[in-house]
């Protein structure tokens, strides 16, 4: 299962479409110069391709061991994790004060895409640790930061997020786990399910971030607090002490990500697990949602990473497999079949469009957090808030779709596990579910991100889409059909305008029924905007004699996207504005229940 990081495209997107030079002007990111970033990504790409990717299939096949509450990871997992720690890849954006690399979020997006694409089961562990670091860095007391951050940042310890309970999935208001005050700490009790890397053998300690209720907490989401609950207690000198009252009682048997332990954790079976309050009481969910943008972006990058890996594998297979007569002759490979190129074109063009949107969201995170200008911070926060549900929802859905197309390219061999094509599909399937299902991302988009501000953030983006269309129309080179590209991006902008106006004008349940289609339509249309900008940048590179092969390929892939992906948006727009009522008319009886 080979994987080659798409470094040329990543650097193209960072430098030409995300303003890497501007990011390097932000306070604290001055060292993120293009040459240094290129060197970092080259090394990350080597690690992804040479260390993580070879473990992907073997880890899937070997799976996990579980005995007496202890989890053993597949062969090679511990060595790979040791290398991640030694090379500093565990927490690229963490504050250098705590041992992190202090890289921009936009650069980290590239690293996460590589590592997730190479081996999603493995990279889930560092991804969850990064979330724990962010929570503790942002909201915990100085004392707790000093006790936990250094080892989390280096990777000596790993972190988890404990939200879900048997009766509380997406509805976190139903959480029942308790935290009883006990002097300078709390005793936490309850059960959490679906806890990724809740138990494993790669690090000496696991720091669980747990949502639970205090005895006097109000009902619902306003009564949830956040606690640090370590697997092993931490002594005053930083050494590890006794085992805490938390244990893994079972592992889930899953469709995919077989090498990633998905645990049921029991807290407090023997009197209570010692925990420490993070921030203020009853603000746990608020803290979690403050971290949600990064978490959802990282899952979106999983979708892009898997789509990239599946695309590479499918293209390689198509260049090797000989089957049937093609326009190129009987001895040509199946790459000669037009339908194979259609499927590969869908995989590649949507992956590249989603990459731009995800990296732009990450770049806006950098500006929103670090810009010295208050208006710039506010603008980029609006942009982040608008893009995140799309980057998460659309990217993961196309990840599943691309993995499915990859199986189709392989034909019957894709349905056989030995080729590895099926693993991409099995692994990708979870990405549309955790960190908020696609439906939840869609509700967030239409409710919190469009209706709440009357479409203001969407209209800011619309202005940029129309500017891109105008710039496309002003191109004079013969490298592309600029009039067609201009019209396509303008059509995409018009579709986004119609959807935004429709969502804002609704007062009933229609936007809820149409939300998933709105999200997909936004993704496709913003993808057209991204590819339009990519075409402009590619033409400029050709004029400069830079990366000509990549630039010409980008122009062809952009044309494919506009003519084979974008047209679906018009049909979706009609479905949104005319089909929501038919959804609401359906009842349980119509489904035979």
C-alpha positions in Angstrom: 0.0 0.0 0.0 2.3 2.7 -1.2 1.6 6.4 -0.6 3.4 9.4 -2.0 2.6 12.7 -0.4 1.4 15.2 -3.1 4.0 17.7 -2.0 4.0 19.7 -5.3 0.2 20.4 -5.0 0.4 21.0 -1.3 3.1 23.7 -1.7 1.2 25.2 -4.7 -1.9 25.5 -2.6 -0.1 26.9 0.4 2.0 29.4 -1.5 -0.3 30.5 -4.3 -3.8 30.1 -2.9 -3.4 30.4 0.9 -0.9 33.3 1.2 1.9 31.5 3.0 4.0 34.6 2.9 1.2 36.6 4.6 0.9 33.9 7.3 4.6 34.2 7.9 4.1 37.8 8.8 1.8 36.9 11.7 3.2 37.2 15.3 4.8 34.0 16.3 4.9 32.5 12.8 7.8 34.5 11.4 9.9 31.4 10.8 7.3 29.8 8.5 9.2 30.9 5.4 8.5 29.0 2.1 11.9 27.3 2.1 11.6 26.1 5.7 8.0 25.0 5.1 9.0 23.0 2.0 11.8 21.3 3.9 9.5 20.4 6.8 6.8 19.0 4.5 9.4 17.0 2.5 10.5 15.3 5.7 6.9 14.7 6.8 6.2 13.2 3.4 9.1 10.8 3.8 7.8 9.7 7.2 4.3 9.2 5.8 5.4 7.2 2.8 8.2 5.2 4.3 7.0 4.6 7.9 3.2 5.0 8.2 1.9 3.8 4.8 3.7 0.3 5.0 1.9 -0.3 8.4 -1.6 0.6 7.1 -2.5 -2.8 5.5 -0.7 -4.9 8.1 -2.3 -3.1 11.0 -5.7 -3.5 9.4 -5.1 -7.3 9.0 -3.5 -7.9 12.4 -5.9 -5.7 14.4 -5.6 -5.3 18.2 -5.1 -7.5 21.1 -7.2 -7.1 24.2 -6.7 -9.0 27.5 -7.3 -8.1 31.1 -8.2 -4.5 30.2 -4.9 -4.0 28.3 -4.7 -3.2 24.6 -1.8 -4.2 22.4 -1.3 -2.4 19.1 -0.2 -4.1 15.9 3.4 -5.0 15.1 5.4 -1.8 14.2 3.0 0.6 15.9 5.2 1.3 18.9 8.3 1.8 16.8 6.4 4.2 14.5 5.1 6.1 17.5 8.5 6.4 19.0 9.7 7.9 15.7 6.9 10.4 15.7 7.9 11.5 19.2 11.6 11.7 18.4 11.0 13.7 15.2 8.6 16.2 16.9 5.6 15.3 14.6 3.2 14.7 17.6 2.1 18.4 18.0 3.3 20.6 15.1 1.3 23.7 16.2 1.8 23.5 19.9 3.5 26.4 21.7 7.4 26.1 21.6 7.3 27.1 25.3 5.9 23.6 25.9 8.1 21.8 23.4 5.9 22.2 20.3 7.1 23.2 16.8 4.9 26.3 16.7 3.9 25.8 13.0 1.0 27.5 11.3 -2.3 25.7 11.2 -2.1 25.9 7.4 1.2 23.9 7.4 -0.2 21.5 9.9 -3.1 20.8 7.6 -0.6 19.5 5.1 1.1 17.3 7.7 -2.3 15.9 9.0 -3.5 15.2 5.4 -0.3 13.2 4.7 -0.3 11.2 8.0 -4.0 10.5 7.9 -3.8 9.6 4.2 -0.9 7.2 4.8 -2.3 5.5 7.9 -5.6 6.9 9.4 -5.8 4.2 12.1 -2.4 5.3 13.5 -2.7 9.1 13.1 -5.9 9.2 15.1 -3.8 8.9 18.3 -1.7 12.1 17.7 -4.8 13.8 16.4 -6.7 13.3 19.6 -3.6 14.3 21.6 -3.5 17.6 19.7 -7.1 18.2 20.8 -6.3 17.6 24.4 -3.3 19.9 24.2 -5.5 22.6 22.7 -8.1 22.2 25.5 -5.5 22.3 28.3 -3.5 25.1 26.7 -6.6 27.2 26.3 -8.6 26.6 29.5 -6.7 24.8 32.2 -5.0 26.4 35.2 -1.3 27.2 35.0 -0.7 24.4 37.5 -2.5 21.8 35.3 -0.7 23.1 32.2 2.7 22.7 33.9 1.8 19.2 35.0 0.4 17.8 31.8 1.3 19.9 28.7 5.1 19.1 28.4 4.6 15.3 28.2 1.5 15.7 25.9 3.3 18.0 23.6 6.3 15.7 23.3 4.1 12.6 22.9 5.4 10.9 26.0 1.7 10.9 27.0 -1.3 10.8 24.8 -4.7 12.4 25.1 -8.3 11.4 24.6 -11.7 13.1 24.4 -14.5 11.5 26.4 -17.9 12.8 25.4 -20.1 9.9 24.2 -22.2 7.7 26.5 -24.6 4.9 25.6 -27.6 7.3 25.9 -25.7 10.4 24.8 -24.4 10.4 21.3 -25.0 13.6 19.4 -27.2 14.7 22.2 -24.7 15.6 24.9 -27.4 17.1 27.1 -28.1 13.5 28.1 -24.6 13.0 29.7 -24.9 11.2 33.1 -21.2 10.8 34.2 -20.7 12.4 37.6 -17.9 14.3 39.4 -18.0 14.6 43.2 -15.8 17.3 44.8 -13.1 15.8 47.0 -10.8 18.4 48.4 -8.5 19.7 45.6 -9.8 17.2 43.1 -13.0 15.4 42.0 -14.0 11.8 41.9 -15.4 10.9 38.4 -17.7 8.0 37.8 -19.6 6.8 34.7 -19.1 5.0 31.4 -17.9 6.5 28.1 -18.1 4.7 24.8 -16.4 5.1 21.4 -13.2 6.5 23.0 -10.5 6.4 20.4 -7.1 5.3 21.8 -8.7 5.1 25.3 -6.2 2.4 26.1 -3.0 1.3 24.2 0.6 0.4 24.7 2.4 3.2 22.8 2.8 5.7 25.6 3.4 5.5 29.4 0.4 7.6 30.3 -3.0 8.5 28.8 -4.7 11.8 29.8 -8.4 11.6 29.4 -10.5 14.8 29.0 -13.9 13.9 30.4 -17.3 15.6 30.3 -19.2 15.0 33.5 -21.7 16.7 35.8 -21.2 18.2 39.3 -23.8 17.4 42.0 -25.4 20.8 41.8 -25.1 21.2 38.0 -28.2 22.5 36.1 -29.9 20.2 33.7 -29.0 20.0 30.0 -25.9 21.3 28.2 -25.4 24.2 30.7 -24.5 21.7 33.5 -21.6 19.9 31.9 -18.0 20.4 33.1 -14.6 19.3 31.7 -12.1 17.2 33.8 -8.6 15.9 33.3 -8.5 12.2 34.4 -5.1 10.6 33.9 -4.6 6.9 33.5 -1.8 7.1 36.0 -1.6 9.7 38.7 1.1 12.3 38.3 3.3 13.0 41.4 4.4 16.4 42.4 7.8 15.8 40.9 6.3 14.8 37.5 6.8 11.1 37.9 4.0 8.7 37.5 2.2 7.3 40.6 -0.6 4.8 41.2 -3.1 3.6 38.6 -6.2 5.7 38.5 -9.7 4.2 38.8 -10.3 4.1 35.0 -10.2 1.0 32.9 -11.0 -0.3 29.4 -13.8 -2.9 29.6 -14.2 -3.6 25.9 -13.1 -2.8 22.4 -15.5 -2.2 19.5 -15.4 -4.5 16.5 -15.7 -2.1 13.6 -16.2 -1.9 9.9 -12.8 -0.1 9.4 -9.9 1.5 11.2 -9.2 -1.9 12.7 -5.9 -1.0 14.2 -7.3 2.0 16.1 -8.6 1.0 19.5 -12.2 2.2 20.0 -12.8 1.7 23.8 -15.5 1.5 26.3 -14.1 3.2 29.5 -15.4 2.7 33.0 -14.6 5.5 35.4 -14.9 5.0 39.2 -15.8 1.4 39.6 -13.7 1.3 42.7 -14.7 4.5 44.4 -14.1 7.2 41.8 -11.4 8.2 39.3 -9.4 11.2 40.4 -10.0 14.2 38.1 -9.2 17.9 37.9 -11.5 20.6 36.8 -10.5 22.4 33.6 -11.5 26.0 33.7 -14.8 26.9 35.3 -17.6 24.6 36.4 -20.5 24.0 33.9 -18.5 25.3 30.9 -17.2 22.0 29.6 -19.3 21.9 26.5 -18.4 25.5 25.7 -14.7 24.6 25.9 -15.3 21.6 23.7 -17.0 23.6 21.1 -14.2 26.1 21.1 -11.9 23.3 20.0 -14.4 21.9 17.6 -13.2 23.9 14.6 -9.8 22.3 14.7 -11.2 18.8 15.4 -13.7 19.0 12.5 -11.1 20.4 10.2 -8.7 17.5 11.0 -11.5 15.0 10.3 -12.1 16.7 7.0 -8.4 16.3 6.2 -8.8 12.6 7.0 -11.4 12.5 4.2 -9.0 14.3 1.8 -6.1 12.1 2.8 -7.9 8.9 2.2 -9.3 10.2 -1.1 -5.7 11.0 -2.2 -4.4 7.6 -1.2 -7.3 5.8 -2.9 -6.8 8.0 -6.0 -3.1 7.1 -6.1 -3.7 3.4 -5.7 -6.5 3.4 -8.3 -4.4 5.3 -10.9 -1.4 2.9 -10.4 -3.7 -0.1 -10.8 -5.2 1.4 -14.0 -1.7 1.8 -15.4 -0.9 -1.9 -14.8 -4.1 -3.8 -15.5 -4.7 -4.9 -19.1 -8.3 -5.8 -19.8 -10.3 -5.6 -23.0 -9.8 -3.5 -26.1 -9.3 0.2 -25.6 -9.1 3.1 -28.1 -5.3 2.7 -27.7 -5.3 -0.9 -28.7 -5.8 -4.4 -27.2 -2.5 -4.3 -25.3 -3.1 -1.0 -23.6 -3.9 -0.8 -19.9 -7.4 0.0 -18.6 -6.2 3.6 -18.3 -7.2 3.8 -21.9 -10.8 3.2 -21.2 -12.6 6.6 -21.0 -14.8 5.5 -18.1 -11.7 4.7 -16.0 -10.4 8.2 -16.7 -13.8 9.7 -15.8 -13.7 8.0 -12.4 -10.1 8.9 -11.8 -10.9 12.5 -12.8 -13.8 12.7 -10.3 -11.5 11.4 -7.6 -8.6 13.7 -8.4 -10.5 16.9 -9.1 -12.7 16.8 -6.1 -9.8 15.9 -3.8 -7.8 18.9 -5.1 -10.8 21.3 -4.7 -11.4 20.0 -1.2 -7.7 20.5 -0.4 -7.9 24.2 -1.2 -11.0 24.7 0.9 -9.5 22.9 3.9 -6.1 24.7 3.7 -7.9 28.0 3.3 -9.9 27.3 6.5 -6.7 26.5 8.3 -5.0 29.7 7.0 -8.0 31.7 8.3 -7.5 30.0 11.7 -4.0 31.4 11.7 -5.2 34.9 10.9 -8.2 34.7 13.3 -5.9 33.7 16.2 -2.8 35.8 15.5 -3.6 38.9 13.4 -2.8 42.1 15.3 -5.8 43.8 13.5 -9.1 43.2 15.2 -11.1 43.6 12.0 -8.9 41.0 10.3 -9.3 38.6 13.2 -13.1 39.0 13.1 -13.2 38.6 9.3 -11.2 35.4 9.4 -13.2 34.0 12.3 -16.4 34.4 10.2 -14.6 32.7 7.3 -13.5 29.8 9.5 -17.0 29.4 10.9 -18.5 29.2 7.5 -15.9 26.9 5.9 -15.5 24.4 8.7 -18.8 22.5 8.3 -18.2 22.3 4.5 -14.5 21.3 5.0 -15.7 18.5 7.4 -18.9 17.4 5.8 -18.2 17.7 2.1 -14.6 16.5 2.3 -15.5 13.3 4.2 -18.4 12.5 1.9 -16.2 12.8 -1.1 -13.6 10.7 0.7 -16.1 7.9 0.9 -17.2 8.5 -2.7 -13.6 8.5 -3.9 -12.7 5.3 -2.0 -15.8 3.7 -3.5 -14.8 4.8 -7.0 -11.3 3.4 -6.3 -12.9 0.0 -5.7 -14.8 0.4 -9.0 -11.6 1.2 -10.9 -10.1 -2.1 -9.6 -13.2 -4.0 -10.7 -13.6 -7.4 -9.1 -10.1 -7.1 -7.6 -11.3 -4.1 -5.7 -13.8 -6.2 -3.8 -10.9 -8.5 -2.7 -9.2 -7.4 0.4 -5.7 -8.3 -0.8 -5.6 -5.3 -3.2 -6.2 -2.8 -0.3 -8.8 -0.8 -2.2 -11.6 -2.0 0.1 -9.7 -0.8 3.2 -9.8 2.8 2.1 -13.6 2.5 1.8 -14.0 0.8 5.1 -11.7 3.3 6.9 -13.3 6.4 5.3 -16.8 5.5 6.3 -16.4 6.6 9.9 -15.3 10.1 8.9 -18.8 11.2 7.9 -20.0 10.1 11.4 -17.6 11.2 14.2 -17.0 14.7 15.3 -20.5 15.4 14.1 -22.3 13.6 11.3 -22.7 15.1 7.9 -26.3 16.0 8.9 -25.1 17.8 11.9 -22.5 19.7 9.9 -25.3 20.7 7.5 -27.6 21.9 10.3 -24.6 23.9 11.6 -24.1 25.5 8.2 -27.7 26.5 7.6 -28.5 27.5 11.2 -25.5 28.9 13.0 -23.5 29.9 9.9 -26.1 31.3 7.4 -29.3 32.1 9.2 -27.8 33.5 12.4 -25.9 36.3 10.6 -28.4 36.8 7.8 -25.9 35.4 5.3 -23.3 38.0 5.9 -20.3 35.7 6.0 -21.6 33.9 2.9 -21.9 37.2 1.1 -18.4 38.1 1.9 -17.2 34.9 0.3 -19.6 35.5 -2.7 -17.8 38.8 -3.4 -14.5 36.8 -3.7 -16.1 34.2 -5.9 -17.3 36.9 -8.3 -13.8 38.5 -8.3 -12.3 35.2 -9.2 -14.8 34.9 -12.1 -13.9 38.4 -13.3 -10.1 37.6 -13.1 -10.7 34.4 -15.1 -12.5 36.4 -17.8 -9.6 38.8 -18.1 -7.1 36.1 -18.8 -5.6 36.3 -22.3 -3.3 33.2 -22.6 -4.3 30.3 -24.8 -3.6 27.8 -22.0 -7.3 27.4 -21.1 -10.9 28.2 -22.1 -11.1 31.2 -19.8 -14.5 32.2 -20.9 -15.9 28.8 -19.9 -14.1 28.9 -16.6 -15.3 32.5 -15.9 -18.9 31.5 -16.7 -18.6 28.3 -14.5 -17.4 30.2 -11.4 -20.0 32.9 -12.0 -22.7 30.2 -12.1 -21.3 28.8 -8.9 -21.5 32.2 -7.2 -25.1 32.6 -8.5 -26.1 29.2 -7.0 -24.5 30.1 -3.7 -26.4 33.4 -3.8 -29.7 31.7 -4.4 -29.2 29.1 -1.7 -28.1 31.8 0.8 -31.1 34.0 0.1 -33.5 31.0 0.3 -32.1 29.8 3.6 -32.2 33.3 5.2 -35.8 33.8 4.0 -37.1 30.5 5.6 -38.8 30.5 9.0 -40.0 26.9 9.2 -38.4 23.4 9.1 -37.6 23.5 5.4 -33.9 24.4 5.8 -33.5 21.5 8.2 -34.9 19.1 5.5 -32.7 20.7 2.8 -29.6 21.1 4.9 -27.6 18.2 3.6 -28.2 19.2 0.0 -27.3 22.8 0.9 -24.0 21.7 2.3 -23.2 19.5 -0.7 -24.1 22.3 -3.1 -21.9 24.8 -1.1 -19.0 22.3 -1.3 -19.3 21.8 -5.0 -19.7 25.6 -5.7 -16.9 26.7 -3.4 -14.8 23.9 -5.0 -15.4 25.6 -8.3 -14.2 28.9 -6.8 -11.1 27.2 -5.4 -10.3 25.5 -8.8 -10.9 28.8 -10.6 -8.2 30.4 -8.4 -6.0 27.4 -9.0 -6.3 27.9 -12.7 -5.3 31.6 -12.4 -2.3 30.7 -10.3 -1.3 27.8 -12.7 -1.4 30.1 -15.7 0.8 32.6 -13.8 3.3 29.8 -13.1 3.4 28.8 -16.7 4.2 32.5 -17.6 7.1 32.3 -15.1 8.3 28.9 -16.3 7.6 27.4 -12.8 6.4 23.7 -12.4 5.0 23.6 -15.9 3.9 19.9 -15.8 1.9 20.5 -12.6 0.5 23.8 -13.9 -0.8 22.2 -17.2 -2.3 19.3 -15.3 -4.0 21.7 -12.9 -5.6 23.5 -15.9 -6.9 20.3 -17.3 -8.2 19.1 -13.9 -9.9 22.4 -13.4 -11.7 22.1 -16.8 -12.8 18.6 -15.8 -14.2 19.8 -12.5 -16.2 22.6 -14.1 -17.7 20.3 -16.7 -18.1 17.1 -14.7 -18.6 18.1 -11.0 -20.1 21.6 -10.9 -23.2 20.8 -13.0 -24.6 18.7 -10.1 -24.9 21.9 -8.1 -27.7 23.3 -10.3 -29.8 20.2 -9.8 -29.1 20.3 -6.0 -30.2 23.9 -5.9 -33.5 23.0 -7.5 -33.9 20.1 -5.0 -33.3 22.4 -2.1 -35.7 25.1 -3.1 -38.5 22.8 -4.2 -38.0 19.4 -2.5 -37.8 20.3 1.2 -41.6 20.1 1.6 -41.8 16.5 0.3 -39.2 15.5 2.9 -41.3 17.0 5.7 -44.5 15.2 4.5 -43.0 11.8 5.0 -43.9 10.0 8.2 -42.9 6.8 10.0 -45.8 5.0 8.4 -44.4 5.7 4.9 -41.3 3.6 5.9 -43.4 0.7 7.1 -42.8 1.3 10.8 
